Amino acid sequence: MRPSLNLGCHAINGRDHTLLKQLAVSDKRGDTVEVSTFSRLRTMVTNKTDLLRLSDRLNVNPSTVQKILEGSPVSRSVKKKIHAAFTQEEPRPVQPRHSTVERLLEFHRLYEKSKSLRAVGQTMGVSRERVRQLLEKGSEVGLFEYRPLKSPLISKHKILKDYKKFLKLNAVARSNGISTSHLSKLIDLYQITEEDLKRVRREGGRVKCIHRYYSIVQQLGHHPTTTELQRLKSKRYLSSQIRTLWGSFDAFRKELQISPHIGQAVSS
């Protein structure tokens, strides 16, 4: 038997079915609702946890219940849902597979076990940021106390070094186990400008190009000509990147001190 949901001074279960029928929508078409209906609903909610439980029971959004509590008008479809919830011959509320409260408690249980937002997200199939939002929501309504672990203070040097390696800020955040929002705060704290990031991104791009170029040299056994790079479909992107980052192949070869006799075998 499904346990009753404690909603302030009332509990929604079979015992209260008579009361709920008295609160039902008076018009069968759902055009009007007795004033007493919503006024009595207000007595069922004494805190935010009650609000979540009642919204699950009525199969409406918590924001809709909040509108009712504030005396704001609601749509005909909402009135019909309330009518359906309150006038069943045998109260068998249509509920999600897990109620909002149960879902929040499950997220908290997993977090307390692993102490990792990422691990909980992987288990529940949501993002790390979504886990944090749900834990904060559960803490706000008083279901539990969520104490986030203090985010590590990553140094400015480490941020720029990792950005040079990954070339993407979300990859830098993921590598250091912090959120992108926390990384943004650190970037502001260290006064890292867009120009700084652009410069580091250019340096990192050059390093990747050089590594890819010498990988091709190893495959071919000689320094490729410009024509060879253009002819090989898999190498065209590298050819384009070299022109973008160095301006020309000549500048690239000059910086790397590559012999002008392109195409000759590389000595072992």
C-alpha positions in Angstrom: 0.0 0.0 0.0 1.4 3.4 -1.0 2.2 5.6 2.0 0.3 8.8 2.5 2.0 12.1 1.7 2.0 14.4 4.7 1.0 17.8 3.6 0.9 20.1 6.5 -2.2 19.6 8.5 -3.8 17.2 5.9 -2.6 13.9 4.5 -3.7 12.9 1.0 -4.9 9.3 1.1 -8.1 7.3 1.0 -9.2 8.5 4.4 -9.3 12.1 3.1 -11.2 11.1 0.0 -14.5 12.6 1.2 -12.7 15.9 2.0 -11.1 16.0 -1.4 -14.4 15.4 -3.2 -15.8 18.5 -1.3 -12.9 20.5 -2.8 -13.6 19.2 -6.3 -14.3 21.4 -9.3 -18.0 22.2 -9.2 -18.6 22.4 -12.9 -18.1 19.1 -14.9 -16.6 21.0 -17.8 -14.0 22.5 -15.5 -15.1 26.0 -16.3 -15.3 27.2 -12.7 -13.7 26.2 -9.4 -15.2 26.8 -6.0 -13.3 29.4 -4.1 -13.0 27.0 -1.1 -11.1 24.5 -3.3 -8.0 26.7 -3.6 -8.3 28.2 -0.2 -8.3 24.7 1.3 -5.3 23.8 -0.9 -3.4 26.6 0.7 -3.8 24.9 4.1 -2.1 21.8 2.8 1.2 23.6 2.1 3.3 24.9 5.0 6.7 24.6 3.4 8.5 24.0 0.2 8.7 20.3 0.7 4.8 20.2 0.9 4.8 22.2 -2.3 6.8 19.6 -4.1 4.7 16.7 -2.7 1.4 18.4 -3.6 2.6 19.2 -7.1 3.4 15.5 -7.6 0.0 14.5 -6.2 -1.8 16.8 -8.6 0.5 16.1 -11.5 1.2 19.7 -12.1 4.4 21.8 -11.9 5.4 23.3 -8.5 5.2 26.7 -10.1 1.5 26.1 -10.9 0.8 25.2 -7.3 2.7 28.3 -6.3 0.4 30.4 -8.5 -2.7 28.9 -6.8 -1.2 29.7 -3.4 -0.7 33.3 -4.5 -4.3 33.5 -5.8 -3.2 33.9 -9.5 -5.6 32.5 -12.2 -4.8 29.1 -13.7 -5.7 27.5 -17.0 -8.7 25.2 -17.7 -6.3 22.2 -18.1 -5.0 22.8 -14.6 -8.5 22.9 -13.2 -9.2 19.6 -15.0 -6.1 18.0 -13.5 -7.2 19.1 -10.0 -10.7 17.8 -10.7 -9.3 14.4 -11.8 -7.0 14.2 -8.7 -9.7 15.0 -6.3 -12.8 13.1 -7.6 -11.5 9.6 -8.3 -13.7 6.9 -6.8 -10.6 5.2 -5.5 -7.7 7.6 -5.1 -5.0 6.2 -7.3 -2.9 9.3 -8.1 -1.0 9.3 -11.3 2.6 9.9 -10.3 5.9 10.0 -12.0 8.1 6.9 -11.6 9.9 8.8 -8.9 8.3 11.8 -7.2 10.3 15.0 -7.1 11.1 14.5 -3.4 12.2 10.9 -3.9 14.4 12.0 -6.8 16.1 14.7 -4.8 16.7 12.3 -1.9 18.2 9.7 -4.3 20.6 12.3 -5.7 21.7 13.3 -2.2 22.2 9.7 -1.2 24.5 9.0 -4.1 26.4 12.3 -3.5 26.9 11.4 0.2 28.3 8.1 -0.9 30.7 9.2 -3.6 31.2 12.9 -2.7 31.5 13.5 -6.5 29.1 15.5 -8.6 30.5 13.9 -11.7 30.1 10.3 -10.4 26.4 11.0 -9.5 25.8 12.6 -12.9 27.2 9.5 -14.6 25.0 7.2 -12.5 21.9 9.2 -13.1 22.5 10.2 -16.7 22.7 14.0 -16.2 25.4 16.6 -16.2 27.6 17.5 -13.3 26.0 21.0 -13.2 22.5 19.5 -13.1 23.4 17.4 -10.1 24.6 20.5 -8.3 21.4 22.3 -9.1 19.2 19.4 -7.8 21.3 19.2 -4.6 21.0 22.9 -4.0 17.2 22.7 -4.6 16.8 19.8 -2.1 18.8 21.8 0.5 16.8 24.9 -0.2 13.5 23.2 0.5 14.9 21.5 3.7 15.0 17.9 2.6 18.7 17.6 3.5 21.8 19.8 4.0 24.1 20.0 1.0 27.6 21.1 1.7 29.6 21.4 -1.5 33.2 20.5 -1.3 35.4 23.6 -1.7 36.5 24.0 -5.2 40.3 23.9 -5.6 42.1 27.2 -6.4 43.9 26.4 -9.7 46.9 28.6 -10.3 47.0 31.1 -13.2 50.0 29.2 -14.7 48.1 25.9 -14.6 45.1 27.4 -16.3 47.1 28.8 -19.2 49.3 25.7 -19.4 46.2 23.4 -19.7 44.5 25.8 -22.1 47.6 25.6 -24.3 47.3 21.9 -24.2 43.5 21.4 -24.7 42.7 24.7 -26.5 39.2 24.6 -25.0 38.1 26.0 -21.6 35.5 23.3 -20.9 38.4 20.7 -21.3 40.5 22.7 -18.9 37.7 22.7 -16.3 37.0 19.0 -16.8 40.7 18.2 -16.5 40.9 20.0 -13.1 37.6 18.7 -11.8 35.9 22.1 -11.6 32.8 23.6 -13.2 33.2 26.0 -16.2 31.5 28.7 -14.1 34.2 28.3 -11.4 36.9 28.4 -14.1 35.3 31.7 -15.4 35.5 33.1 -11.9 39.2 32.2 -11.7 39.9 33.8 -15.1 38.3 37.0 -13.8 40.2 36.7 -10.5 43.6 36.4 -12.3 42.6 39.1 -14.9 43.2 36.8 -17.8 42.1 38.7 -20.8 40.7 37.5 -24.1 44.0 38.6 -25.7 45.9 36.4 -23.3 43.7 33.4 -24.2 44.0 34.2 -27.9 47.8 34.3 -27.6 47.9 31.0 -25.7 45.5 29.4 -28.1 47.8 30.4 -31.0 50.9 29.0 -29.2 49.0 25.7 -28.5 47.8 25.5 -32.1 51.4 25.9 -33.3 52.7 23.1 -31.0 50.0 20.7 -32.3 50.8 21.6 -35.9 54.5 20.9 -35.4 53.7 17.5 -33.8 51.4 16.6 -36.6 54.0 17.7 -39.2 56.8 15.5 -37.8 54.4 12.6 -37.5 53.9 12.9 -41.3 57.6 13.2 -41.8 58.0 9.9 -40.0 55.3 8.2 -42.1 56.8 9.5 -45.4 60.4 9.2 -44.6 61.1 12.7 -45.8 59.8 16.3 -45.4 56.7 16.6 -47.6 56.4 19.2 -50.2 53.5 21.7 -50.2 51.9 19.8 -53.1 52.1 16.5 -51.1 50.3 18.0 -48.1 47.6 19.4 -50.4 47.2 16.1 -52.3 46.7 14.0 -49.2 43.1 14.5 -48.0 43.9 13.7 -44.4 46.7 16.3 -44.4 44.9 19.2 -45.9 43.7 20.6 -42.6 47.3 20.7 -41.4 48.3 22.6 -44.5 45.5 25.1 -43.9 46.5 25.5 -40.2 50.2 26.1 -41.1 49.2 28.9 -43.4 46.9 30.4 -40.8 49.4 30.3 -37.9 52.6 31.0 -39.7 51.4 33.0 -42.7 53.2 30.8 -45.2 55.0 27.5 -45.6 58.3 29.3 -46.0 57.9 31.0 -42.7 57.0 27.6 -41.1 60.1 25.9 -42.6 62.3 28.8 -41.7 61.2 28.7 -38.0 61.8 24.9 -37.8 65.1 25.2 -39.8 63.9 22.7 -42.3 66.3 22.3 -45.3 65.2 24.0 -48.5 65.7 20.7 -50.3 62.2 19.5 -49.6 61.4 15.8 -50.4 64.8 14.5 -49.4 65.0 11.6 -47.1 65.3 12.2 -43.4 68.5 10.9 -41.9 68.0 8.5 -39.0 
